[in-house]
Amino acid sequence: MTMVAYKNRAHPLWLAYIVHRLSGLFLALFLPLHFWVLAMAASEPGRLDGFLRFTEYGIVKAAEFGLVFGLAIHMFGGLRLLALEWLPWSAPQKTLAAAAASASFLIAALFLMRAFG
């Protein structure tokens, strides 16, 4: 591996690319669980009540933070990609990518504070 290839992988936009792909994978793995719980709500309401009690544990609320963060980061990553394709892009794109990650974390943190509050 050349030094140039290594430097490109340390670039913030390469990291944004990786985070976007990982958040997409995370969300794809979450969807079957989500659909299973939705089906439970329609077919087994008593069992759903037990599952909803389980969601009151702190570890589940922390996982919800991860889910909301994953959703937000994936959405902002998608918007970044749309901007790359449709808008003239200049040097400040690193700042915009960092702002998108920061906004994603803020959204997830607000959700977490509300979940524990």
Residue pairs with C-beta under 8 A, 6 or more apart in sequence:
8 14
12 94
12 97
12 98
13 93
13 94
13 97
16 77
16 80
16 97
16 100
16 101
19 73
19 77
19 101
20 73
20 74
20 77
20 78
20 80
20 81
23 70
23 71
23 73
23 74
23 77
24 74
26 66
26 70
27 70
27 71
27 74
30 67
30 70
37 48
37 51
40 47
40 48
40 51
41 48
54 60
55 61
55 64
58 116
61 112
61 115
61 116
62 112
64 111
64 112
64 115
65 108
65 109
65 111
65 112
65 115
66 108
68 107
68 108
68 111
68 112
69 104
69 105
69 107
69 108
72 103
72 104
72 105
72 107
72 108
73 100
73 101
73 104
73 105
75 104
76 100
76 101
76 103
76 104
77 100
79 100
80 93
80 96
80 97
80 100
83 89
83 93
83 96
84 93
